[in-house]
């Protein structure tokens, strides 16, 4: 089985991890990724573990975790803290469910407004525009 090289420059590392160089630097500033020491007159090098860590961050982001939560997950990544990781995931799941409920309400409202607009064809006042104006005044 072929393995990625363990002596990657930042550009090669970024490409292997599927991000750009600025993302690597951003993760370093946020403490999600360590910055390797620079040998005298040399370039910093990264390894397979660094690539895996960035991929972990990307996977976590796709599941909706924010960078603070990802930092917590990284501290728990030894696998011995599954309960704590599950608590973080349960909080994220609750947030997702709240957002889904909001999206369902938005979908219903927009569907109704589109229907109202189509039914009001030729009227001077557009139901969608009127509803948005009314909402703006009440918020």
SETIFI-370166 format. One record per residue (C-alpha): residue number from 1; residue in three letters; x, z, y. Coordinates in Angstrom, 1 decimal, always signed. Layout:
# SETIFI-370166
<pt><i>NUM</i><aa>ALA</aa><u>X</u><w>Z</w><v>Y</v></pt>
...
END
This chain:
# SETIFI-370166
<pt><i>1</i><aa>UNK</aa><u>+0.0</u><w>+0.0</w><v>+0.0</v></pt>
<pt><i>2</i><aa>UNK</aa><u>+1.4</u><w>-1.0</w><v>+3.4</v></pt>
<pt><i>3</i><aa>UNK</aa><u>+1.7</u><w>+1.7</w><v>+6.1</v></pt>
<pt><i>4</i><aa>UNK</aa><u>+1.9</u><w>+1.2</w><v>+9.8</v></pt>
<pt><i>5</i><aa>UNK</aa><u>+5.4</u><w>+1.9</w><v>+11.2</v></pt>
<pt><i>6</i><aa>UNK</aa><u>+6.0</u><w>+5.5</w><v>+12.3</v></pt>
<pt><i>7</i><aa>UNK</aa><u>+8.2</u><w>+4.4</w><v>+15.3</v></pt>
<pt><i>8</i><aa>UNK</aa><u>+5.6</u><w>+2.8</w><v>+17.6</v></pt>
<pt><i>9</i><aa>UNK</aa><u>+6.1</u><w>+2.1</w><v>+21.3</v></pt>
<pt><i>10</i><aa>UNK</aa><u>+3.1</u><w>+3.0</w><v>+23.5</v></pt>
<pt><i>11</i><aa>UNK</aa><u>+1.9</u><w>-0.6</w><v>+23.6</v></pt>
<pt><i>12</i><aa>UNK</aa><u>+2.1</u><w>-1.0</w><v>+19.8</v></pt>
<pt><i>13</i><aa>UNK</aa><u>+0.5</u><w>+2.4</w><v>+19.4</v></pt>
<pt><i>14</i><aa>UNK</aa><u>-2.4</u><w>+1.5</w><v>+21.7</v></pt>
<pt><i>15</i><aa>UNK</aa><u>-2.9</u><w>-1.8</w><v>+19.9</v></pt>
<pt><i>16</i><aa>UNK</aa><u>-2.9</u><w>+0.0</w><v>+16.5</v></pt>
<pt><i>17</i><aa>UNK</aa><u>-5.4</u><w>+2.6</w><v>+17.7</v></pt>
<pt><i>18</i><aa>UNK</aa><u>-7.6</u><w>-0.1</w><v>+19.3</v></pt>
<pt><i>19</i><aa>UNK</aa><u>-7.3</u><w>+1.2</w><v>+22.8</v></pt>
<pt><i>20</i><aa>UNK</aa><u>-5.3</u><w>+0.3</w><v>+25.9</v></pt>
<pt><i>21</i><aa>UNK</aa><u>-2.2</u><w>+2.0</w><v>+27.2</v></pt>
<pt><i>22</i><aa>UNK</aa><u>-4.1</u><w>+3.8</w><v>+30.0</v></pt>
<pt><i>23</i><aa>UNK</aa><u>-6.4</u><w>+5.3</w><v>+27.4</v></pt>
<pt><i>24</i><aa>UNK</aa><u>-3.4</u><w>+6.8</w><v>+25.7</v></pt>
<pt><i>25</i><aa>UNK</aa><u>-2.1</u><w>+8.2</w><v>+28.9</v></pt>
<pt><i>26</i><aa>UNK</aa><u>-5.6</u><w>+9.6</w><v>+29.8</v></pt>
<pt><i>27</i><aa>UNK</aa><u>-5.8</u><w>+11.3</w><v>+26.4</v></pt>
<pt><i>28</i><aa>UNK</aa><u>-2.4</u><w>+12.8</w><v>+27.0</v></pt>
<pt><i>29</i><aa>UNK</aa><u>-3.4</u><w>+14.1</w><v>+30.5</v></pt>
<pt><i>30</i><aa>UNK</aa><u>-6.6</u><w>+15.6</w><v>+28.9</v></pt>
<pt><i>31</i><aa>UNK</aa><u>-4.5</u><w>+17.4</w><v>+26.2</v></pt>
<pt><i>32</i><aa>UNK</aa><u>-6.1</u><w>+15.4</w><v>+23.4</v></pt>
<pt><i>33</i><aa>UNK</aa><u>-2.8</u><w>+13.8</w><v>+22.5</v></pt>
<pt><i>34</i><aa>UNK</aa><u>+0.7</u><w>+15.1</w><v>+22.9</v></pt>
<pt><i>35</i><aa>UNK</aa><u>+3.3</u><w>+13.2</w><v>+24.9</v></pt>
<pt><i>36</i><aa>UNK</aa><u>+6.4</u><w>+12.8</w><v>+22.8</v></pt>
<pt><i>37</i><aa>UNK</aa><u>+9.8</u><w>+13.6</w><v>+24.3</v></pt>
<pt><i>38</i><aa>UNK</aa><u>+11.7</u><w>+10.7</w><v>+25.7</v></pt>
<pt><i>39</i><aa>UNK</aa><u>+15.2</u><w>+10.4</w><v>+24.3</v></pt>
<pt><i>40</i><aa>UNK</aa><u>+17.9</u><w>+10.1</w><v>+26.9</v></pt>
<pt><i>41</i><aa>UNK</aa><u>+17.7</u><w>+6.5</w><v>+28.1</v></pt>
<pt><i>42</i><aa>UNK</aa><u>+15.2</u><w>+5.6</w><v>+25.5</v></pt>
<pt><i>43</i><aa>UNK</aa><u>+11.5</u><w>+5.1</w><v>+25.0</v></pt>
<pt><i>44</i><aa>UNK</aa><u>+8.9</u><w>+7.5</w><v>+23.6</v></pt>
<pt><i>45</i><aa>UNK</aa><u>+7.8</u><w>+6.7</w><v>+20.1</v></pt>
<pt><i>46</i><aa>UNK</aa><u>+4.5</u><w>+7.5</w><v>+18.3</v></pt>
<pt><i>47</i><aa>UNK</aa><u>+3.6</u><w>+7.7</w><v>+14.7</v></pt>
<pt><i>48</i><aa>UNK</aa><u>+0.8</u><w>+7.3</w><v>+12.2</v></pt>
<pt><i>49</i><aa>UNK</aa><u>-0.6</u><w>+10.7</w><v>+13.0</v></pt>
<pt><i>50</i><aa>UNK</aa><u>-0.9</u><w>+9.8</w><v>+16.6</v></pt>
<pt><i>51</i><aa>UNK</aa><u>-2.9</u><w>+6.6</w><v>+15.7</v></pt>
<pt><i>52</i><aa>UNK</aa><u>-5.1</u><w>+8.7</w><v>+13.4</v></pt>
<pt><i>53</i><aa>UNK</aa><u>-5.7</u><w>+11.2</w><v>+16.2</v></pt>
<pt><i>54</i><aa>UNK</aa><u>-6.8</u><w>+8.5</w><v>+18.7</v></pt>
<pt><i>55</i><aa>UNK</aa><u>-9.1</u><w>+7.0</w><v>+16.0</v></pt>
<pt><i>56</i><aa>UNK</aa><u>-10.6</u><w>+10.5</w><v>+15.5</v></pt>
<pt><i>57</i><aa>UNK</aa><u>-11.2</u><w>+10.8</w><v>+19.2</v></pt>
<pt><i>58</i><aa>UNK</aa><u>-12.9</u><w>+7.3</w><v>+19.3</v></pt>
<pt><i>59</i><aa>UNK</aa><u>-15.1</u><w>+8.2</w><v>+16.3</v></pt>
<pt><i>60</i><aa>UNK</aa><u>-16.1</u><w>+11.4</w><v>+17.9</v></pt>
<pt><i>61</i><aa>UNK</aa><u>-17.0</u><w>+9.6</w><v>+21.2</v></pt>
<pt><i>62</i><aa>UNK</aa><u>-19.1</u><w>+7.2</w><v>+19.2</v></pt>
<pt><i>63</i><aa>UNK</aa><u>-21.1</u><w>+10.1</w><v>+17.9</v></pt>
<pt><i>64</i><aa>UNK</aa><u>-21.7</u><w>+11.3</w><v>+21.5</v></pt>
<pt><i>65</i><aa>UNK</aa><u>-19.2</u><w>+14.2</w><v>+21.7</v></pt>
<pt><i>66</i><aa>UNK</aa><u>-17.7</u><w>+14.7</w><v>+25.1</v></pt>
<pt><i>67</i><aa>UNK</aa><u>-14.0</u><w>+15.2</w><v>+25.6</v></pt>
<pt><i>68</i><aa>UNK</aa><u>-14.2</u><w>+19.0</w><v>+25.7</v></pt>
<pt><i>69</i><aa>UNK</aa><u>-16.1</u><w>+19.0</w><v>+22.4</v></pt>
<pt><i>70</i><aa>UNK</aa><u>-13.6</u><w>+16.6</w><v>+20.9</v></pt>
<pt><i>71</i><aa>UNK</aa><u>-10.8</u><w>+19.0</w><v>+22.0</v></pt>
<pt><i>72</i><aa>UNK</aa><u>-12.6</u><w>+21.8</w><v>+20.1</v></pt>
<pt><i>73</i><aa>UNK</aa><u>-13.1</u><w>+19.6</w><v>+17.1</v></pt>
<pt><i>74</i><aa>UNK</aa><u>-9.4</u><w>+18.7</w><v>+17.1</v></pt>
<pt><i>75</i><aa>UNK</aa><u>-8.6</u><w>+22.4</w><v>+17.1</v></pt>
<pt><i>76</i><aa>UNK</aa><u>-10.8</u><w>+22.8</w><v>+14.0</v></pt>
<pt><i>77</i><aa>UNK</aa><u>-9.5</u><w>+19.7</w><v>+12.2</v></pt>
<pt><i>78</i><aa>UNK</aa><u>-7.7</u><w>+21.7</w><v>+9.5</v></pt>
<pt><i>79</i><aa>UNK</aa><u>-11.1</u><w>+21.8</w><v>+7.7</v></pt>
<pt><i>80</i><aa>UNK</aa><u>-11.2</u><w>+25.6</w><v>+7.4</v></pt>
<pt><i>81</i><aa>UNK</aa><u>-13.7</u><w>+25.9</w><v>+10.2</v></pt>
<pt><i>82</i><aa>UNK</aa><u>-16.5</u><w>+23.8</w><v>+9.0</v></pt>
<pt><i>83</i><aa>UNK</aa><u>-19.1</u><w>+26.2</w><v>+10.2</v></pt>
<pt><i>84</i><aa>UNK</aa><u>-17.9</u><w>+26.0</w><v>+13.8</v></pt>
<pt><i>85</i><aa>UNK</aa><u>-17.7</u><w>+22.2</w><v>+13.6</v></pt>
<pt><i>86</i><aa>UNK</aa><u>-21.2</u><w>+22.1</w><v>+12.2</v></pt>
<pt><i>87</i><aa>UNK</aa><u>-22.4</u><w>+24.2</w><v>+15.2</v></pt>
<pt><i>88</i><aa>UNK</aa><u>-20.9</u><w>+21.7</w><v>+17.6</v></pt>
<pt><i>89</i><aa>UNK</aa><u>-22.5</u><w>+18.9</w><v>+15.7</v></pt>
<pt><i>90</i><aa>UNK</aa><u>-25.9</u><w>+20.7</w><v>+15.7</v></pt>
<pt><i>91</i><aa>UNK</aa><u>-25.7</u><w>+21.0</w><v>+19.5</v></pt>
<pt><i>92</i><aa>UNK</aa><u>-24.9</u><w>+17.3</w><v>+19.8</v></pt>
<pt><i>93</i><aa>UNK</aa><u>-27.8</u><w>+16.4</w><v>+17.4</v></pt>
<pt><i>94</i><aa>UNK</aa><u>-30.2</u><w>+18.5</w><v>+19.6</v></pt>
<pt><i>95</i><aa>UNK</aa><u>-29.0</u><w>+16.6</w><v>+22.7</v></pt>
<pt><i>96</i><aa>UNK</aa><u>-29.5</u><w>+13.3</w><v>+20.9</v></pt>
<pt><i>97</i><aa>UNK</aa><u>-33.0</u><w>+14.2</w><v>+19.9</v></pt>
<pt><i>98</i><aa>UNK</aa><u>-33.9</u><w>+15.2</w><v>+23.5</v></pt>
<pt><i>99</i><aa>UNK</aa><u>-32.5</u><w>+11.8</w><v>+24.7</v></pt>
<pt><i>100</i><aa>UNK</aa><u>-34.4</u><w>+10.0</w><v>+22.0</v></pt>
<pt><i>101</i><aa>UNK</aa><u>-37.6</u><w>+11.7</w><v>+23.1</v></pt>
<pt><i>102</i><aa>UNK</aa><u>-36.9</u><w>+10.7</w><v>+26.7</v></pt>
<pt><i>103</i><aa>UNK</aa><u>-36.2</u><w>+7.1</w><v>+25.6</v></pt>
<pt><i>104</i><aa>UNK</aa><u>-39.5</u><w>+7.0</w><v>+23.8</v></pt>
<pt><i>105</i><aa>UNK</aa><u>-41.3</u><w>+8.2</w><v>+26.9</v></pt>
<pt><i>106</i><aa>UNK</aa><u>-39.5</u><w>+5.6</w><v>+29.0</v></pt>
<pt><i>107</i><aa>UNK</aa><u>-40.4</u><w>+2.9</w><v>+26.5</v></pt>
<pt><i>108</i><aa>UNK</aa><u>-44.0</u><w>+3.8</w><v>+26.6</v></pt>
<pt><i>109</i><aa>UNK</aa><u>-44.1</u><w>+3.9</w><v>+30.4</v></pt>
<pt><i>110</i><aa>UNK</aa><u>-42.4</u><w>+0.6</w><v>+30.8</v></pt>
<pt><i>111</i><aa>UNK</aa><u>-44.6</u><w>-1.1</w><v>+28.2</v></pt>
<pt><i>112</i><aa>UNK</aa><u>-47.7</u><w>+0.2</w><v>+30.0</v></pt>
<pt><i>113</i><aa>UNK</aa><u>-46.4</u><w>-1.0</w><v>+33.4</v></pt>
<pt><i>114</i><aa>UNK</aa><u>-45.5</u><w>-4.4</w><v>+32.0</v></pt>
<pt><i>115</i><aa>UNK</aa><u>-49.0</u><w>-4.7</w><v>+30.6</v></pt>
<pt><i>116</i><aa>UNK</aa><u>-50.5</u><w>-3.6</w><v>+33.9</v></pt>
<pt><i>117</i><aa>UNK</aa><u>-48.5</u><w>-6.2</w><v>+35.7</v></pt>
<pt><i>118</i><aa>UNK</aa><u>-49.6</u><w>-9.0</w><v>+33.4</v></pt>
<pt><i>119</i><aa>UNK</aa><u>-53.2</u><w>-7.9</w><v>+33.7</v></pt>
<pt><i>120</i><aa>UNK</aa><u>-53.0</u><w>-7.7</w><v>+37.5</v></pt>
<pt><i>121</i><aa>UNK</aa><u>-51.8</u><w>-11.3</w><v>+37.8</v></pt>
<pt><i>122</i><aa>UNK</aa><u>-52.5</u><w>-12.6</w><v>+41.3</v></pt>
<pt><i>123</i><aa>UNK</aa><u>-53.2</u><w>-9.2</w><v>+42.8</v></pt>
<pt><i>124</i><aa>UNK</aa><u>-51.4</u><w>-8.4</w><v>+46.0</v></pt>
<pt><i>125</i><aa>UNK</aa><u>-50.1</u><w>-5.1</w><v>+44.8</v></pt>
<pt><i>126</i><aa>UNK</aa><u>-47.8</u><w>-5.1</w><v>+41.7</v></pt>
<pt><i>127</i><aa>UNK</aa><u>-48.6</u><w>-2.0</w><v>+39.5</v></pt>
<pt><i>128</i><aa>UNK</aa><u>-44.9</u><w>-1.6</w><v>+38.6</v></pt>
<pt><i>129</i><aa>UNK</aa><u>-43.7</u><w>-1.6</w><v>+42.2</v></pt>
<pt><i>130</i><aa>UNK</aa><u>-46.6</u><w>+0.7</w><v>+43.2</v></pt>
<pt><i>131</i><aa>UNK</aa><u>-45.8</u><w>+3.1</w><v>+40.3</v></pt>
<pt><i>132</i><aa>UNK</aa><u>-42.1</u><w>+3.2</w><v>+41.3</v></pt>
<pt><i>133</i><aa>UNK</aa><u>-43.0</u><w>+3.8</w><v>+45.0</v></pt>
<pt><i>134</i><aa>UNK</aa><u>-45.3</u><w>+6.6</w><v>+44.0</v></pt>
<pt><i>135</i><aa>UNK</aa><u>-42.7</u><w>+8.2</w><v>+41.7</v></pt>
<pt><i>136</i><aa>UNK</aa><u>-40.1</u><w>+8.0</w><v>+44.5</v></pt>
<pt><i>137</i><aa>UNK</aa><u>-42.3</u><w>+9.9</w><v>+46.9</v></pt>
<pt><i>138</i><aa>UNK</aa><u>-43.0</u><w>+12.7</w><v>+44.4</v></pt>
<pt><i>139</i><aa>UNK</aa><u>-39.5</u><w>+13.3</w><v>+43.2</v></pt>
END
